[in-house]
Amino acid sequence: EVQLQAFGGGLVQAGGSLRLSCAASGFSVDDYAIGWFRQAPGKEREGVACISNADHMTYYINSVKGRFTISSDNAKNTVDLQMNNLIPDDSATYSCAVDYGNKYCGATVTVGDRRKGPRIRWDEYNYWGQGTLVTVSS
């Protein structure tokens, strides 16, 4: 059974760091595109970052580029999201998901506008973990 579990959220001051981890079971994170997504109250869900080990590719939306890093640990079967220099706008519920059946993260990405950068299409991902809440205080 394909399952994902996200953890690591919490309350942090602006400028601080958090590391989220997504534990996968029922499949190998090495085999499929994995993404991290977030949704703040009253806002649409948005893809934050995705990774695919098949082609060693990662994608980030512009607002987190340079601050967030997505990585996978095949031995632990986890995909982590290291979040540095957090700002209040990063506050949201963060979830991880797998595009089970697709090896390539790039297949879930479309070119966005110049400001936001690439858009990671959350509706391409078919198995989701529960969310973990991140709150960044100013």
C-alpha positions in Angstrom: 0.0 0.0 0.0 1.4 3.4 -1.0 1.6 5.7 2.0 3.3 8.9 2.9 3.7 10.6 6.2 4.9 14.2 6.6 6.3 15.5 9.9 8.6 18.2 11.2 6.4 21.3 11.2 6.2 23.7 14.1 6.4 27.3 15.2 9.5 29.3 14.3 10.5 32.9 14.2 11.1 34.7 11.0 14.7 34.0 9.8 14.7 30.6 11.4 14.8 27.1 9.9 12.8 23.9 9.9 13.3 20.6 8.2 10.3 18.7 7.0 10.5 15.0 6.3 8.2 12.8 4.2 8.4 9.1 5.0 7.3 6.8 2.2 6.2 3.2 2.3 4.9 0.8 -0.3 7.2 2.2 -3.0 10.7 3.6 -3.3 11.3 7.4 -3.5 13.9 6.6 -6.0 11.3 5.5 -8.6 8.8 8.4 -8.8 8.4 12.1 -8.7 7.8 13.4 -5.2 6.6 16.9 -4.3 6.1 19.2 -1.4 3.0 21.4 -1.4 1.6 23.9 0.9 -1.8 25.6 1.5 -2.4 28.6 3.7 -5.9 29.4 5.0 -7.9 31.1 2.2 -5.3 30.4 -0.4 -4.9 27.9 -3.1 -2.7 24.9 -2.7 0.7 25.4 -4.4 3.6 23.2 -5.3 6.8 24.3 -3.5 9.3 21.9 -4.8 9.6 18.5 -6.4 12.4 16.0 -7.0 12.9 13.0 -9.3 15.9 10.8 -8.9 15.5 9.2 -12.3 16.9 12.3 -13.9 18.4 14.0 -10.8 16.2 17.0 -11.2 14.6 19.4 -8.7 12.2 22.3 -9.2 11.3 25.2 -7.0 8.9 28.0 -7.1 10.6 31.4 -7.2 9.5 32.4 -3.8 11.5 29.6 -2.1 14.4 29.3 -4.4 17.7 29.8 -2.5 16.0 29.2 0.8 14.4 25.7 0.5 16.2 22.5 -0.5 14.5 19.3 -1.4 16.4 16.1 -1.1 15.9 12.4 -0.9 17.4 9.7 1.2 17.0 6.3 -0.5 18.3 4.4 2.5 15.6 5.9 4.7 13.1 6.2 1.9 12.4 9.8 2.8 12.2 13.1 1.0 13.1 16.1 3.1 12.5 19.8 2.7 15.0 22.0 4.4 13.6 25.4 4.9 15.9 28.3 5.8 15.4 32.0 6.3 11.7 31.5 6.8 9.3 34.4 6.4 5.7 34.7 7.6 4.4 34.1 4.1 5.8 30.6 4.4 3.2 29.8 7.0 0.9 27.0 5.8 0.1 23.4 6.1 2.8 21.4 4.1 2.1 18.1 2.5 4.1 15.6 0.5 2.8 13.6 -2.4 4.0 11.2 -5.0 3.1 11.1 -8.7 2.8 7.3 -8.6 3.5 6.0 -12.1 5.6 9.0 -13.2 9.4 9.0 -12.8 10.0 12.6 -13.8 9.2 15.7 -11.7 9.5 17.8 -14.8 6.4 16.2 -16.3 4.4 17.8 -13.5 5.9 21.3 -14.0 4.6 24.0 -16.3 6.3 27.3 -17.1 4.7 29.9 -14.9 4.8 33.7 -15.0 8.1 35.6 -14.5 7.4 36.4 -11.0 6.3 33.1 -9.6 8.4 30.9 -11.8 7.6 27.2 -12.6 4.3 25.9 -11.4 4.2 22.4 -10.0 0.8 20.9 -10.8 -0.5 19.5 -7.6 -3.3 17.7 -9.4 -0.8 15.4 -11.1 0.1 13.8 -7.7 -2.1 10.9 -6.8 -1.0 9.8 -3.3 -0.8 12.3 -0.4 0.4 12.3 3.1 -1.3 14.2 5.9 -0.2 17.8 6.3 2.2 19.3 8.9 1.6 22.8 10.0 4.4 25.4 9.7 3.9 28.8 11.4 6.4 31.5 11.0 6.0 34.4 13.4 7.2 37.9 12.6 
